[in-house]
């Protein structure tokens, strides 16, 4: 009974590592090892800016100036000059290519020793259980 407790304890304390699961996943889907490129689209929205100023003059006239996104409107109404200007809102879209590194699958020396030790203990426990069963069955 003591051997069975040691066996269950050893079985509980040593489990499959993440490396083993990763190797199993790569075996099922080899596409995981291929390098992938992801396009990331970043959008920036710049708000519009508006300015307004008033100067007092005489006569009536309106002048509108537009250059790229910037606009200025000069309105003269008798003794009042209204200057209305601003920059329209703009959207900047930038696409960046990001290379995703490959998965690295390998086993360290410690993991290899741990695996062999685990299977060695399992083998010894099975042999001990088999020896106990054989001794009890012999008269």
C-alpha positions in Angstrom: 0.0 0.0 0.0 2.9 2.3 0.7 4.2 1.8 -2.8 0.8 2.8 -4.2 0.9 6.0 -2.2 4.4 6.9 -3.5 3.3 6.1 -7.0 0.3 8.4 -6.8 2.4 11.1 -5.2 5.0 10.9 -8.0 2.2 10.9 -10.6 0.6 13.9 -9.1 3.7 16.0 -8.6 5.1 15.4 -12.1 2.9 16.5 -14.9 3.3 17.4 -18.6 5.1 20.6 -19.2 3.9 23.4 -21.4 6.7 22.4 -23.8 5.2 18.9 -24.3 1.8 20.5 -25.0 3.4 22.9 -27.5 5.2 20.0 -29.3 1.9 18.2 -29.5 0.1 21.2 -31.0 2.9 21.7 -33.5 2.6 18.1 -34.5 -1.1 18.5 -35.2 -0.7 21.9 -37.0 2.8 22.6 -38.5 1.6 26.0 -39.7 2.3 27.3 -36.2 6.0 27.4 -36.9 5.7 29.7 -40.0 6.5 33.3 -39.5 3.4 35.5 -39.8 3.0 39.2 -40.7 0.2 41.2 -39.2 -0.9 44.6 -40.6 -2.0 47.0 -37.9 -4.1 49.9 -39.0 -3.9 53.0 -36.7 -6.3 55.8 -37.2 -5.8 59.3 -35.8 -8.6 61.9 -36.0 -7.4 65.5 -35.7 -10.2 67.9 -34.6 -10.9 71.1 -36.5 -9.7 74.5 -35.3 -11.8 77.6 -35.7 -10.9 81.2 -35.1 -13.0 84.3 -35.3 -12.1 88.0 -35.1 -13.9 91.3 -35.7 -12.5 94.6 -37.1 -14.7 97.7 -37.7 -14.5 99.3 -41.2 -16.9 100.7 -43.8 -18.4 99.1 -47.1 -19.7 95.6 -47.9 -17.5 92.8 -49.3 -16.8 89.1 -48.8 -13.5 87.3 -49.6 -13.0 83.5 -49.1 -9.5 81.9 -49.2 -9.1 78.2 -49.1 -5.7 76.4 -49.1 -5.5 72.6 -48.5 -7.6 72.2 -45.3 -7.3 75.8 -44.1 -10.0 78.3 -44.9 -10.4 82.0 -44.2 -13.5 84.0 -44.9 -13.3 87.9 -44.7 -16.8 89.5 -44.5 -17.0 93.3 -44.6 -20.4 94.8 -43.8 -20.2 98.6 -43.6 -18.1 99.4 -40.5 -17.7 95.7 -39.4 -15.0 93.3 -40.6 -15.6 89.6 -39.7 -12.7 87.2 -40.1 -13.8 83.6 -39.9 -11.0 81.0 -40.3 -10.3 77.5 -39.4 -8.8 74.2 -40.2 -11.1 71.3 -41.1 -10.8 68.0 -39.2 -8.6 65.4 -40.7 -8.1 61.7 -40.4 -4.7 60.1 -40.6 -4.6 56.4 -41.4 -1.2 54.6 -40.9 -0.6 50.9 -41.6 2.3 49.3 -39.9 3.7 45.8 -40.7 4.5 43.8 -37.6 6.5 40.5 -38.0 5.5 38.0 -35.5 8.4 35.7 -34.4 8.3 32.0 -34.8 7.5 29.6 -32.0 10.7 28.0 -30.7 10.2 24.4 -29.8 13.0 22.7 -27.8 13.6 20.9 -24.6 16.1 21.9 -22.0 18.5 19.5 -20.3 16.6 19.8 -17.0 13.4 18.9 -18.6 15.0 15.9 -20.3 16.3 14.6 -17.0 13.0 15.2 -15.3 11.2 13.2 -18.0 13.6 10.3 -17.8 13.4 10.3 -14.0 9.6 10.3 -14.1 9.5 7.3 -16.4 12.2 5.5 -14.5 10.2 5.9 -11.2 7.0 4.7 -13.0 8.8 1.7 -14.3 10.3 0.8 -10.9 6.8 1.2 -9.3 5.2 -1.1 -11.8 8.0 -3.7 -11.3 7.5 -3.4 -7.5 3.7 -3.9 -7.9 4.2 -6.9 -10.2 6.7 -8.4 -7.7 4.1 -8.0 -4.9 1.4 -9.6 -6.9 3.7 -12.5 -7.9 4.7 -13.1 -4.2 1.1 -13.1 -3.0 0.1 -15.6 -5.7 2.9 -18.0 -5.0 2.2 -20.6 -2.1 
